[in-house]
Amino acid sequence: MDFNGISELIDKVSKSSLSYFEVEEDKIKIVMKKEVKVVKEISIENKVDDLDREPVQYIKQEKVSESLKEIKNIQKHENEETEEGYCVVSPIVGTFYLSGEIGAEPIVKKGDKVKKGDSLCIIEAMKIMNEIESEVDGEILEVLVENETMVEYGQPLFRLKV
């Protein structure tokens, strides 16, 4: 193996996804190793309380605190019955639609009575139209989201009287 061959070998191994390479030829042994960075996945649920107590140096503290309060509020209000009514929340992130077609009447509006399994709205996610159904029998007290707006996972969509 000559210098050009070794140089070409180093270049090819460097560009590949190999993390370890070893070859032996004509009493010459070449061993190449790449450092592999390990990315540790953490769950935000486990870190919510830690972030509230400790300041984070690389992110503005106000934004972290606001985001964490929002997450905690979403977790508290997930599809639950309260004094103010039953809260239907978004199961996915996407675009909220009150009707199935542009210009059509809304699927439901304030004052409508719905039964468990009735369609309430559509949320478009990744070009897929997801029909959101009522989980309870009740009356629509309030539509909490404007038509054609983005909704987050866990965001309240409707308030129902059960």
N, C-alpha and C positions, 0 to 999 in steps of 0.2 A: 504494500500500500504506500503510495507516494503522498507528498504534501497536498497536492490538488485533490486526491481521493479523500484524504482525511478532512480537508476543508469542506468539500462537498457533502460528506457524511454529517459533519457538525451542522451545516446549514439545513439539511433535510430533517434531522432530528429536532433541531430548534423550532422549525416551522410545524412540526407534527404535534399531535396531542400526547405523544409518549412522555412519561415522566421518568423512565429508566431505560437505558439502552446499553448493551454490552456486546462487543464483537472481538474475536481473536483471530488474527491471520498472520502467518509468517512470523511467529514468535512476538508479534506486537498485539497487545491487549488494550482496547479502548473501552472505557466505561464513562457513560454520560448520565447525569442525574439532573432533573429539574426540580426546583422547589415548587411544591403544590400548596397553594393557599387554600385553607379550609374556611368556608363561610359557615358560621354557626347561625342556625335559624332560632329566633326567639319568638315566643308568643306574646302579643301585646297584653293579653289578659293577665299574664304573670308579672308584667312589668308596670302596669298602671299605677299601683300604689308606690312602687319604687320611684317612678318619675315624679309623682306628686311631692315626695319628700326631698329628693335630691335635685339640685339644679343641673341641667345638662349644658355642658360647655359649648358644644358645637351647634346647638339649635336655640333659637330665641325662646326663653322660658315662657313668655306669655303665650306663644303659639302652641307650645306643648301642653300647657295647662288648659287652654281653651279646647284643644282636641280631646284631651282626656276627659274633661267634663262632658263633652258631647257624647263620647263613647259610653260613659257611665249612664247618661240619661237615656241613650238608645237601649242599653241593656235593661234598664229598669222598666221601659215602656213597651217591650216586645209583646205584641198581641195579648194584652191583658185587660181585664175588666176593672175599671176604676169608678169612682163616684161620678166622674164626668162622662162615662160611657166606655164602650169597648173600643180599644185602639187597634186598628189594622195597620201593620207596618210592612214596608217593602222587604221581600225576601231576597232581592237582588239589586245590583246597581244598574241603572239604565235610564231611558227616557220614558216619562209617564204620559200616557194618553188616556183621556176620558172616553173616547169613542174609537171604534174600529176603523173608521175612514175619515178623511179630511172633510170637514164641514158637516158631518153627520151628528145626530143628537147624541149626547153623552149616554153611556151605558147606564149610569145611575147619577142621581142628583140629590141634593138635600131634600129630605122628606120622603124619599122612596123607601118602601119596605123591601127587604131582601131576605132570602132564605139561605141556609147553609148550602154552599156549592154554587150559588149564583155568581155570575161574573160581575166584578166591580170596576175593573180597569184593565189596561194593557200596559206592560212595561217592555220596551224594546231593549234587548241586550245582545250585542254582537250580531245584528241583523236578524234576530229571532224575536218574534212577537210572543210574549209570555202573558197568558191570561191569568189575572189574579182573582181568586174566588173568595167569597165570604166564608169564614170559618164558623159563623154563628147566624142564627135568625135575628133580625133586628130592623131598626129604622136608621137611615143615614142622617146623623145629626149635623155632620160637617165634612166637607171635602177639604183636606188640609194642604193639598198641592195644586198648583196651577197646571193646566193642560200644557203638554209639550215641554216640560221642564225636566232637568236631570234629578234623579232621586238616588239616595245612598242606601246601602244595606241597613235595615233597621229603622229607616226614617218613617215616621207616622204618615199614613196616607188618608185614612178615614177615621171618623169617630162615629160609633154606632150606639144606639140605645137598644139594649137587649131586654 
